[in-house]
């Protein structure tokens, strides 16, 4: 069965949660008889048949951006040619321009949409886009929510509930292969243990300003791995609050991130807006058997992290509650270990890549059967 994934960005131009999901499905689908290809846009120009791992990636030239949406003239042709050779088209929402390409090409193939997030930031443009969005979602065969929490709290998904399946995101178990001892030693000599760890892009909805605010007066060791537009602003905030235990490490290799996940006391993930639809970093922390701290925002973060079972859940945008949760784990190592053990068990039950791929394979087969 041939599947064409279509999204605005993909490796090697961009590395994010949606790109990672596409990569995991494309790389591991052959175990289920799935042959995947990916089409995305790129500011580096168009390219065909670029091999990434065991699948092909194609890029159409990105011509311009408008309201965080990429547009391309050449993608209409590129999409039509690739779609003709596919058995299933797998879209990744949200990307309004994708809807336009879908209708322009009058797609008659079986279609699946993974609904990654509501549109949160572009509130005014959303009302203009809303009629097209519902037309698009109602035209496809099945829609996938990444957690039961998101299905319950998304007004959009509630309106099309009959065609929605829930398949949680999954990742490969890197924890089964320990990081090289010398690499761990390097980080042990660089950062005092224990420490809390955040991994992710420095985006407006990640709540990192809340995390820094929560450290005022206690200044626990916190390691921030990632980059983004807010980096300079966050460094200024840390300086203004006279925080001396905040480590901005920038973008790191997967090996370095794995070493830090092994060494950390727990994973802190303070995202405070619904733009954070899932939180793959929480899955990584659970995979390494670490206690988790997150905010209750009605999305997948609380599907991964169950309060007082796999970690602690606090109200969003509440630096006082976040500080209290961190101090609870800091002062109670036995509790931290217990929660981390439960987190690992939940990862094995719900968030392995094999479980995710099997879920999509079954969905593809059911759509083709219709």
Beta strands, then each sheet from edge to edge (+ up, - down):
strand 1: 2-6
strand 2: 35-42
strand 3: 47-52
strand 4: 55-61
strand 5: 64-66
strand 6: 69-71
strand 7: 88-93
strand 8: 110-115
strand 9: 142-145
strand 10: 164-166
strand 11: 196-199
strand 12: 222-225
strand 13: 246-250
strand 14: 266-269
strand 15: 291-296
strand 16: 311-315
sheet 1: 3+ 4- 2- 1- 7- 8- 9- 10-
sheet 2: 5+ 6-
sheet 3: 13+ 12+ 11+ 14+ 15+ 16+
end
